Amino acid sequence: MSLVGGITLKGIKALKVEVEVEVTGGLFSISIVGLPDAAVKEARERVRAALRSLGVPVRGRVAINLAPADVPKEGALLDLPIAIGLAEKLGSLALRKEALFLGELALDGRVRGVRGAVPAALLARDMEVPLFVASENVQEVSLVDGVEAYAVRDLQELLAFLRGEGDLERVSRTAPGELVLKADPDFADIKGQGAAKRALEIAAAGHHNVLLIGSPGSGKTMLARALQGVLPPLSDEELTEVMLVRSTVGLPFENSRNRPFRSVHHTTSAVAVCGGGTSLRPGEITLAHRGVLFLDEFTEFRRDLVESLRQPVEDGKIVVSRSTGSVTYPSRVLLVAACNPCPCGWKGDPLETCRCSQGEIERYQKKMSGPILDRIDLYVTVPRLSPRELVGLEGQQGEKSDSIRKRVCEARKVQQDRWQSWGYRCNAELPEKLIRKELVLAGEVRTFLQGIASTLKLSGRGLSRVMKVARTIADLEGAAHVAIPHVSEALAYRETGFLS
């Protein structure tokens, strides 16, 4: 077994790669086998130049095998282990114990940061071996508890350390930060829209999907962006999940507990949203994991993209399959969609007159299929305020996001305590069988719900979502049982003029 180990990424998991090197006589050549991509093959030039800068010439026929041979290798993640394996074979050092190496090499021997440091740290911890990473990756690695990691600035100091001739900085454990950025925009800055704010508070408390419907300029986008400011901070476990995703993609490191907010343009492809491509990269729905996925101008998105959101929004995970393999990514998102009520945007507006025919309105509304609408918990109408109302509200301050967030956090704590034995965090995650078993309704509530559900023509899934929302409303009020007022408010969010 080779003691020189690197990693390759499969989804958000790191897989160990053993680097085996053979050097024989003959004209100089370097060949790399083991399903490397173009970036891995180019490592031979970076490694050769970096070793030569340290006075370690590479001669003869060099064969480098990356095992297991049937797993694709990608990116510059393997530069450092290839250089260490080659230096060991050339007699510049002798490894005494197994280790993992991660980093990209510059031509002068400097070690650059790469993506995948957090998955590599988790793998090294599970294998109980040391991990050597670039200094640029130290911050994210330091958040992984129980890993033995060392910061490497250049190849020369790493070789000296492995020979026992120098020291490397040991990465010390850093507790996750408690930083939660100030809400921007703050709910207090949004004039009026009390009903929409109430709906978004419910959505944040129970992690419920929302559809905002309103005329242009009514404030749908501002409300959606303000939602991030009332969401509870990420827990330690959730923060690790978010870090894994960000590290896998190579996004900048952020030591804060803010939940992700990803806004997707309507021209985006289905691959960009769901993930895929030749390297099976995660999409926007995975980058928004444990946060908000905002789809503005929802009716302008391509039909195939919208329909592809059905399963991941429901299951909290997405399986991306291509000819090169398949990976599973997390996708537990709070979906917020926004759209106009009609093609011209002025249907139901008190100031502007709608110019759309009934046929145009019906075709516009059919752009969203029933199955997608069935997966949305709250339909919220956002009316446009008149100039008189805007002027009248000038100088008035609504409730701040901080105070709303406190209520949301209290409701989330109640839900987590209630459902943690089943492995769920909030009401929106509950499966059908648990809803029927645990959400016990009083006789009058059940009778009321049965009577009105047939009037609204709710499907089984739609009825379950009403019950989840009602449970969240009760949690916000601190009520132990779901009462008729809670169910009535939940049902009100299933009615909208957009669907009539």
C-alpha positions in Angstrom: 0.0 0.0 0.0 1.3 3.5 -0.9 1.7 5.8 2.1 1.2 8.8 -0.2 -2.5 9.6 -0.3 -4.6 12.2 -2.0 -8.3 12.7 -2.5 -10.8 13.0 -5.3 -14.4 14.2 -4.9 -17.5 12.3 -5.6 -20.4 14.5 -4.8 -19.7 16.1 -1.4 -17.6 13.2 -0.2 -13.9 12.7 -0.5 -12.5 9.4 -1.7 -8.9 8.4 -0.9 -6.5 8.1 -3.9 -3.3 6.1 -3.5 -0.4 7.6 -5.5 2.0 5.0 -6.8 5.2 6.1 -8.7 7.7 4.1 -10.8 10.9 5.5 -12.3 12.9 3.6 -14.8 15.8 4.5 -17.2 15.4 5.9 -20.7 14.4 9.1 -22.3 12.4 11.4 -20.0 8.7 11.1 -20.0 5.9 11.3 -17.4 2.6 9.4 -17.8 -0.3 9.5 -15.4 -2.9 6.7 -15.4 -6.0 6.0 -13.4 -8.7 8.0 -15.2 -7.2 11.5 -14.8 -8.9 14.5 -16.4 -6.9 17.2 -18.3 -6.1 19.1 -15.1 -4.6 16.0 -13.4 -2.5 15.3 -16.5 -1.2 18.8 -16.5 0.1 18.2 -13.0 3.2 16.5 -14.5 4.5 19.9 -15.7 3.7 21.7 -12.4 5.2 18.9 -10.3 8.4 18.7 -12.4 9.0 22.5 -12.3 8.3 22.7 -8.5 10.7 19.8 -7.8 13.4 21.3 -10.1 13.1 24.6 -8.3 14.1 22.7 -5.1 17.1 21.0 -6.7 15.3 17.7 -7.3 15.7 16.8 -11.0 13.3 14.4 -12.5 14.8 12.1 -15.1 13.9 8.8 -16.8 10.6 7.3 -17.6 8.1 8.1 -14.8 4.8 6.2 -14.4 2.3 7.5 -11.9 -0.8 5.4 -11.0 -3.7 6.9 -9.2 -5.6 4.0 -7.5 -8.4 3.0 -7.6 -8.0 3.0 -11.3 -11.8 3.0 -12.1 -12.6 6.2 -10.2 -12.4 9.4 -12.2 -9.9 12.0 -10.9 -10.3 15.7 -11.5 -8.8 19.1 -10.8 -5.5 20.1 -9.2 -6.2 18.3 -5.9 -3.5 15.7 -6.6 -0.6 18.0 -7.4 0.9 17.8 -3.9 0.6 14.0 -3.3 2.1 13.4 -6.8 5.1 15.6 -5.9 5.6 13.8 -2.6 5.3 10.4 -4.2 7.8 11.4 -6.9 10.2 12.9 -4.3 10.1 9.8 -2.2 10.8 7.6 -5.2 13.8 9.8 -6.2 15.2 9.4 -2.7 14.6 12.9 -1.3 12.6 11.6 1.7 11.2 8.4 3.3 7.6 8.4 4.6 7.1 6.5 7.8 3.4 6.6 8.1 0.4 7.1 5.9 -0.9 10.7 5.3 -3.2 12.7 3.0 -1.9 15.6 1.0 -4.1 18.2 -0.7 -3.0 21.2 -2.7 -2.1 22.7 -6.1 1.5 23.5 -6.9 2.9 26.6 -8.4 6.0 26.3 -10.7 8.2 27.7 -7.9 7.0 25.2 -5.3 4.3 27.4 -3.6 1.2 25.5 -2.5 -2.1 27.0 -3.5 -5.5 26.3 -2.0 -8.0 24.0 -3.7 -11.6 23.1 -3.3 -12.6 20.0 -1.2 -10.6 20.8 2.0 -13.6 20.1 4.3 -14.4 16.7 2.8 -10.7 15.9 2.9 -10.5 16.8 6.6 -13.5 14.6 7.4 -11.9 11.7 5.5 -8.6 12.2 7.3 -10.4 12.3 10.7 -12.2 9.0 9.9 -9.0 7.4 8.7 -7.1 8.8 11.7 -4.2 10.0 9.5 -2.6 13.5 9.3 -3.7 15.9 6.6 -1.4 18.4 4.9 -3.2 21.3 3.2 -2.4 24.7 1.8 -2.4 27.7 4.2 -5.4 29.1 2.2 -7.5 26.2 3.3 -6.6 26.4 7.0 -9.7 28.4 8.1 -12.2 25.9 6.8 -10.2 22.8 8.0 -9.9 24.3 11.5 -13.7 24.0 11.9 -13.6 20.2 11.6 -13.2 18.8 15.1 -10.7 15.9 15.8 -8.6 16.1 12.6 -4.8 16.3 12.7 -3.9 18.9 10.0 -0.9 20.9 9.1 -0.6 24.1 7.1 1.8 24.1 4.1 3.0 27.2 2.4 5.5 25.7 -0.1 6.8 22.3 -1.1 10.3 22.9 0.4 9.1 23.3 4.0 6.8 20.2 3.6 9.8 18.1 2.4 11.9 19.4 5.3 9.1 18.5 7.8 8.7 15.0 6.3 12.5 14.5 6.6 12.4 15.6 10.3 14.4 18.7 9.6 11.7 21.4 10.2 8.3 22.2 11.7 5.0 22.9 10.2 2.1 24.9 11.8 -0.4 22.5 13.3 -4.0 23.6 12.5 -5.7 24.4 15.8 -9.4 23.8 16.3 -11.6 26.9 15.8 -15.1 27.0 17.2 -17.8 27.9 14.6 -18.5 31.6 14.7 -21.7 33.0 16.2 -21.8 35.8 13.6 -25.2 36.5 12.1 -25.2 39.4 9.7 -27.7 42.2 10.1 -30.8 41.7 8.1 -30.7 43.5 4.8 -33.4 44.6 4.0 -34.9 44.6 7.5 -38.6 43.8 7.8 -39.0 47.2 9.5 -37.8 48.9 6.3 -40.7 47.4 4.3 -43.8 49.6 4.3 -47.1 47.9 4.9 -47.5 44.3 3.7 -48.5 43.0 7.1 -50.1 39.9 5.7 -47.1 39.0 3.6 -44.7 39.5 6.5 -46.9 37.2 8.6 -46.8 34.5 5.9 -43.0 34.8 5.7 -42.7 34.5 9.5 -44.7 31.3 9.3 -42.6 30.1 6.4 -39.4 30.7 8.3 -40.7 29.0 11.5 -41.7 25.8 9.8 -39.4 25.9 6.6 -42.5 26.1 4.3 -42.3 26.9 0.6 -43.8 30.2 -0.5 -45.3 31.6 -3.7 -45.5 35.4 -3.8 -48.0 36.8 -6.3 -48.2 40.5 -7.0 -48.0 43.3 -9.5 -44.7 44.8 -10.6 -43.3 47.0 -7.8 -45.3 45.5 -5.1 -42.2 44.4 -3.1 -42.0 40.7 -3.8 -38.3 40.6 -4.3 -37.6 42.8 -1.2 -39.8 40.5 0.9 -38.0 37.4 -0.3 -34.6 38.9 0.4 -35.8 40.0 3.9 -36.7 36.4 4.7 -33.1 35.5 5.1 -32.9 37.9 8.1 -35.6 36.1 10.1 -34.4 32.6 9.6 -32.7 30.9 12.6 -28.9 30.6 12.6 -27.4 27.4 11.3 -26.8 24.8 14.0 -23.4 23.1 14.2 -24.6 20.1 12.2 -26.2 22.3 9.6 -23.1 24.5 9.4 -21.0 21.4 8.6 -23.4 20.4 5.8 -23.3 23.9 4.3 -19.5 24.0 4.6 -19.2 20.7 2.8 -21.2 22.0 -0.1 -19.3 25.3 -0.3 -15.9 23.6 0.0 -16.8 21.1 -2.7 -17.7 23.8 -5.2 -14.8 26.1 -4.1 -16.8 29.0 -2.9 -15.1 31.5 -0.5 -15.0 30.5 3.1 -17.5 32.2 5.5 -17.4 31.5 9.2 -20.9 32.7 9.9 -24.2 31.0 10.7 -26.2 32.9 8.1 -28.3 30.5 6.0 -27.6 30.5 2.2 -29.7 32.6 -0.1 -29.5 31.8 -3.8 -31.3 33.8 -6.4 -31.7 32.1 -9.8 -32.3 33.9 -13.0 -35.1 32.6 -15.2 -32.7 31.9 -18.2 -30.7 29.5 -16.1 -30.4 25.9 -17.4 -31.8 22.8 -15.6 -28.2 21.5 -15.2 -27.2 24.7 -13.4 -30.1 24.5 -11.0 -30.2 20.7 -10.4 -26.5 19.9 -11.0 -24.7 17.7 -13.5 -22.4 18.3 -16.3 -19.3 16.1 -17.1 -18.0 16.4 -13.6 -21.4 16.0 -11.8 -21.1 19.4 -10.1 -23.8 20.4 -7.6 -26.4 22.9 -8.8 -28.1 26.0 -7.2 -30.6 23.9 -5.3 -27.7 22.2 -3.5 -25.8 25.5 -2.9 -29.0 26.7 -1.2 -29.2 23.7 1.1 -30.5 24.7 4.5 -31.3 28.1 3.1 -33.5 29.9 0.6 -33.8 29.2 -3.1 -35.4 32.2 -4.7 -37.0 31.9 -8.2 -38.1 35.4 -9.4 -40.4 35.6 -12.4 -41.4 32.0 -11.7 -43.7 31.7 -14.7 -40.8 32.6 -17.1 -38.7 29.6 -16.1 -38.6 26.7 -18.6 -41.1 24.0 -18.0 -38.5 21.2 -17.8 -36.6 23.1 -15.1 -39.6 23.8 -13.0 -40.7 20.1 -13.2 -37.2 18.9 -12.3 -37.6 20.7 -8.9 -40.5 18.4 -7.9 -38.5 15.5 -6.3 -35.7 17.4 -4.7 -38.0 20.0 -3.1 -40.1 17.1 -1.7 -37.3 14.7 -0.6 -34.6 17.1 0.4 -32.0 15.4 -1.8 -31.3 15.1 -5.5 -29.7 12.3 -7.4 -27.7 13.5 -10.4 -27.0 10.7 -12.9 -24.9 10.8 -16.1 -23.1 8.3 -18.2 -20.0 8.9 -16.0 -21.9 7.9 -12.8 -24.3 9.2 -10.3 -24.0 11.2 -7.0 -26.5 12.3 -4.4 -26.6 15.9 -3.2 -28.6 17.4 -0.3 -31.3 19.9 -1.3 -33.3 20.7 1.8 -34.3 24.2 0.7 -37.0 26.8 1.5 -38.3 27.5 -2.0 -39.5 31.0 -2.5 -41.1 31.8 -5.9 -42.4 35.1 -7.1 -44.5 35.9 -10.2 -47.1 38.4 -11.6 -50.8 37.5 -11.6 -51.0 37.8 -15.4 -48.9 38.5 -18.5 -49.2 42.3 -18.2 -48.9 42.1 -14.4 -51.8 44.3 -13.5 -54.6 41.9 -12.8 -56.3 43.0 -9.6 -54.2 46.1 -9.3 -56.2 49.1 -7.9 -54.4 51.7 -10.0 -53.6 50.0 -13.4 -56.0 48.3 -15.7 -55.3 44.7 -16.8 -55.0 44.4 -20.6 -54.9 40.6 -20.8 -57.7 38.5 -22.2 -59.1 35.6 -20.2 -57.4 33.2 -22.6 -54.0 34.9 -22.1 -54.4 34.7 -18.4 -55.3 31.0 -18.5 -52.3 30.2 -20.7 -50.1 32.2 -18.3 -51.3 30.4 -15.3 -50.9 27.0 -17.0 -47.1 27.6 -17.1 -47.1 26.3 -13.5 -48.3 22.7 -13.3 -50.5 21.4 -10.5 -47.8 19.1 -9.0 -45.5 22.1 -8.5 -48.2 24.2 -6.9 -49.1 21.3 -4.7 -45.6 21.4 -3.2 -46.0 25.0 -2.2 -47.4 25.6 1.3 -48.2 29.3 1.3 -49.7 31.3 -1.6 -49.3 34.9 -0.6 -50.8 37.9 -2.5 -48.6 41.0 -2.3 -50.8 44.0 -3.2 -49.1 47.1 -4.6 -49.4 50.1 -2.3 -50.8 53.3 -3.7 -48.8 56.6 -3.5 -51.1 57.8 -0.8 -50.5 54.7 1.3 -46.7 55.0 0.8 -46.7 58.6 1.8 -49.0 57.8 4.8 -46.6 55.1 6.0 -43.5 57.3 5.7 -41.7 57.5 9.0 -43.6 54.5 10.5 -41.4 51.6 11.6 -42.7 48.1 11.5 -41.4 45.2 13.7 -37.7 44.6 13.2 -36.3 41.3 11.8 -34.4 40.6 15.1 -37.6 40.3 17.1 -39.3 38.2 14.5 -36.2 35.9 14.4 -36.5 35.4 18.1 -40.1 34.0 17.7 -39.0 31.9 14.8 -36.1 30.4 16.8 -38.4 29.6 19.7 -40.8 27.8 17.3 -38.0 25.9 15.7 -36.7 24.8 19.1 -40.1 23.4 19.9 -40.3 21.5 16.6 -36.8 20.1 17.0 -37.5 18.9 20.5 -40.7 17.3 19.3 -39.4 15.6 16.2 -35.7 14.9 16.9 -36.4 11.2 18.0 -37.6 10.7 14.4 -34.7 12.5 12.8 -36.5 15.7 11.7 -35.9 19.3 12.4 -39.0 21.2 11.5 -42.7 20.6 10.5 -42.1 20.9 6.8 -39.9 17.8 6.8 -42.5 15.5 8.3 -43.6 12.5 6.1 -47.2 11.6 5.5 -47.3 8.7 8.0 -46.0 10.8 10.8 -48.5 13.6 10.2 -51.4 11.1 10.5 -49.9 9.5 13.6 -48.6 12.4 15.6 -50.7 15.5 14.6 -53.7 14.5 16.6 -56.7 16.8 15.9 -59.6 17.4 18.1 -63.1 16.3 16.8 -64.3 19.7 16.0 -61.1 20.6 14.2 -61.2 17.4 12.1 -64.9 18.1 11.2 -64.1 21.6 10.2 -61.1 20.6 8.1 -63.1 17.8 6.3 -65.8 20.2 5.4 -63.7 23.0 3.9 -61.0 20.7 2.3 -63.6 19.4 -0.2 -64.6 23.0 -1.1 -61.0 23.9 -1.8 -60.4 20.7 -3.8 -57.2 19.9 -1.9 -55.2 16.8 -2.8 -53.8 14.5 -0.2 -50.5 16.3 -0.4 -52.2 19.7 -0.2 -54.1 18.6 2.9 -51.0 17.4 4.6 -49.3 20.7 3.9 -52.2 22.6 5.4 -51.8 20.5 8.6 -48.1 21.2 8.7 -48.7 24.9 8.4 -51.4 24.8 11.1 -48.9 23.0 13.4 -46.3 25.8 12.7 -48.9 28.5 13.5 -49.7 26.8 16.7 -46.0 26.6 17.6 -45.5 30.3 17.0 -48.3 31.0 19.5 -47.0 28.4 22.0 -50.1 26.3 21.7 -49.8 22.6 22.5 -52.6 21.5 20.2 -53.8 22.6 16.8 -57.1 24.6 17.0 -59.6 25.8 14.5 -58.1 29.3 14.2 -54.7 27.7 13.3 -56.3 25.5 10.6 -58.3 28.5 9.3 -55.2 30.6 8.8 -53.4 27.7 7.2 -56.3 27.2 4.8 -56.3 30.9 3.9 -52.9 30.6 2.5 -54.1 27.9 0.1 -56.6 30.3 -1.5 -55.5 32.9 -4.0 -57.0 34.8 -6.9 -54.1 33.7 -9.1 -55.5 30.2 -9.2 -59.2 31.2 -9.8 
